[in-house]
Amino acid sequence: MLQLSDQQLNFFNLFGYLKLEGLFVDEISEITAAFDATFRDYADDIVQWDHVVHHNLPRQIMPQIADKSAVIREHLNHPQLQAIMNRVLGEGYKFIGSDANIYDCGTRWHTDIIGLPYNCKNAKAIYYLDPSHVNADCFRLIPGSHFHTDAFAKQLKKQIREPEQSLNLKVEGIPCQQIPTEPGDLILFDARVWHSVGYAGNTRRAISFLFGDKNYQPPEQGNTHPVQNYDE
């Protein structure tokens, strides 16, 4: 079982992300089958999301998929995932929520901080169920942009949502780290990191889990977390 090194933990804390290649390659077929079955069996729960953050292209959301699939819910108890989260967030970390998505779109630059306090130590785990590629449809992020009180992060918040207007750059022209993936890879990132995904005309499937440290406090009743890739 993989044990995160001090260097990997330092990398996550400094840059706001980690890519762990092939970590769940033995489980990904079962997870993918559970994903597809849940979208089929809970079709009435699918949220058809049309939003400017996705350039108003189609996205289907299955909220709280861990509540709908025993396979995906059980994966939260996987010793490897628990070991990673204990290392990154400390013992007593809390599971906040899950969602699953079918994207027929890309995303503009955004954070996933909605529903979380800005000072919440957190980690979001994403499993892409289809291969993704550099300069096409892979996950992109700006390392270190989770330090939201820094001057750089504040400037990003002001200018990066509409880079063609503010910087004369297309979404894919923003300097960033591209993270191609194969099924079974895990991307772990801080929800405060600015990130985007390109659109290459293909459909992409993804599952994400959001975790907070032991100090996380859930919102008041009736003010639930969206736990999705909403534009901050």
WORADA-V195853 format. One record per residue. N is the residue number from 1. RES is the residue in one small letter. SS is DSSP state (H for helix, E for strand, L for the rest). PSI is psi as a letter, one per 20 degrees, with the letter a starting at -180 (* if undefined). NEAR is the number of other ideal C-beta (glycine too) atoms within 12 Angstrom. Layout:
N:RES:SS:PSI:NEAR
N:RES:SS:PSI:NEAR
This chain:
1:m:L:p:14
2:l:L:p:21
3:q:L:p:16
4:l:L:p:27
5:s:L:r:14
6:d:H:h:11
7:q:H:g:13
8:q:H:g:21
9:l:H:g:22
10:n:H:h:15
11:f:H:g:23
12:f:H:g:34
13:n:H:h:25
14:l:H:g:18
15:f:H:i:26
16:g:L:j:36
17:y:E:r:37
18:l:E:q:37
19:k:E:p:31
20:l:E:o:35
21:e:L:p:17
22:g:L:j:17
23:l:L:h:31
24:f:L:k:35
25:v:L:h:20
26:d:L:h:14
27:e:L:i:27
28:i:H:h:30
29:s:H:g:16
30:e:H:g:24
31:i:H:g:40
32:t:H:g:28
33:a:H:h:20
34:a:H:h:32
35:f:H:g:38
36:d:H:g:25
37:a:H:h:21
38:t:H:g:36
39:f:H:h:31
40:r:H:g:17
41:d:H:h:18
42:y:L:l:24
43:a:H:h:16
44:d:H:i:12
45:d:H:i:21
46:i:E:p:23
47:v:E:p:26
48:q:E:o:19
49:w:E:o:28
50:d:L:o:16
51:h:L:q:23
52:v:H:h:18
53:v:H:h:30
54:h:H:k:32
55:h:L:k:26
56:n:L:k:16
57:l:L:r:24
58:p:L:p:22
59:r:E:p:34
60:q:E:p:31
61:i:E:p:34
62:m:E:n:39
63:p:E:q:26
64:q:L:l:29
65:i:H:h:41
66:a:H:h:33
67:d:H:i:20
68:k:L:i:27
69:s:L:o:31
70:a:H:h:18
71:v:H:g:25
72:i:H:h:40
73:r:H:g:21
74:e:H:h:17
75:h:H:h:32
76:l:L:h:30
77:n:L:j:17
78:h:L:p:27
79:p:H:h:18
80:q:H:g:26
81:l:H:g:34
82:q:H:h:24
83:a:H:g:20
84:i:H:g:33
85:m:H:h:37
86:n:H:h:22
87:r:H:g:29
88:v:H:g:35
89:l:H:i:34
90:g:L:r:20
91:e:L:q:13
92:g:L:j:16
93:y:L:r:29
94:k:E:p:27
95:f:E:p:33
96:i:E:g:37
97:g:E:r:34
98:s:E:q:37
99:d:E:r:44
100:a:E:q:43
101:n:E:q:39
102:i:E:o:33
103:y:E:p:39
104:d:L:l:24
105:c:L:r:33
106:g:L:a:34
107:t:E:q:40
108:r:E:r:35
109:w:E:p:41
110:h:E:r:35
111:t:L:r:36
112:d:L:k:40
113:i:L:i:34
114:i:L:p:24
115:g:L:i:28
116:l:L:q:34
117:p:L:q:21
118:y:L:h:21
119:n:L:j:18
120:c:L:p:32
121:k:L:p:29
122:n:E:r:42
123:a:E:p:44
124:k:E:p:47
125:a:E:p:47
126:i:E:p:41
127:y:E:o:43
128:y:E:p:38
129:l:L:i:34
130:d:L:q:30
131:p:L:q:20
132:s:E:q:34
133:h:L:q:21
134:v:L:q:18
135:n:L:k:14
136:a:L:e:22
137:d:L:k:32
138:c:L:r:35
139:f:E:p:39
140:r:E:q:39
141:l:E:r:39
142:i:L:o:36
143:p:L:p:29
144:g:L:i:26
145:s:L:i:39
146:h:L:i:37
147:f:L:m:24
148:h:L:i:27
149:t:L:i:13
150:d:L:q:17
151:a:H:h:12
152:f:H:g:20
153:a:H:h:27
154:k:H:h:16
155:q:H:h:16
156:l:H:g:34
157:k:H:h:27
158:k:H:h:17
159:q:H:i:21
160:i:L:i:35
161:r:L:h:24
162:e:L:m:22
163:p:H:h:24
164:e:H:h:18
165:q:H:g:14
166:s:H:h:17
167:l:L:i:19
168:n:L:l:11
169:l:L:q:19
170:k:L:r:18
171:v:H:g:29
172:e:H:i:25
173:g:H:i:18
174:i:L:p:29
175:p:L:p:20
176:c:L:r:31
177:q:E:p:27
178:q:E:p:27
179:i:E:n:35
180:p:L:q:25
181:t:E:q:35
182:e:L:q:24
183:p:L:p:30
184:g:L:i:26
185:d:L:q:30
186:l:E:p:41
187:i:E:p:40
188:l:E:p:40
189:f:E:q:42
190:d:L:p:43
191:a:L:i:44
192:r:L:i:35
193:v:L:p:42
194:w:L:p:46
195:h:E:r:43
196:s:E:r:41
197:v:E:p:41
198:g:L:r:34
199:y:L:p:28
200:a:L:j:22
201:g:L:j:13
202:n:L:r:21
203:t:L:p:23
204:r:E:q:39
205:r:E:q:36
206:a:E:q:40
207:i:E:p:46
208:s:E:q:42
209:f:E:p:42
210:l:E:p:40
211:f:E:q:38
212:g:E:r:34
213:d:L:a:27
214:k:L:i:18
215:n:L:i:16
216:y:L:p:27
217:q:L:p:16
218:p:L:q:21
219:p:L:r:19
220:e:L:q:8
221:q:L:p:6
222:g:L:i:7
223:n:L:m:11
224:t:L:q:16
225:h:L:p:33
226:p:L:h:28
227:v:L:l:38
228:q:L:r:40
229:n:L:m:41
230:y:L:q:27
231:d:L:p:26
232:e:L:*:30
